[in-house]
């Protein structure tokens, strides 16, 4: 699946990531002025259990349920 990846800074120099289907806007409930574009049109396998490089657990389930996938608080990644 092609997704656009956004990131925002968290405490301790770490980042949260947000993935939305390519070309789709960030859904209103996830809108945050701190989101910065990181990568557009990135091919990732939504069937994987985890997108480790972005700290996103169960991406396919999140995308289906919410329309986006986001890093869990426990999985923020180093900058």
Secondary structure, DSSP 8 states (H G I E B T S, - for coil): -EEEEEEEE-GGGEEEEEEEETT----GGG--TT-EEEEEEEE--TTSSEEGGGTEESHHHHHHHHSEEE--GGG-EE-
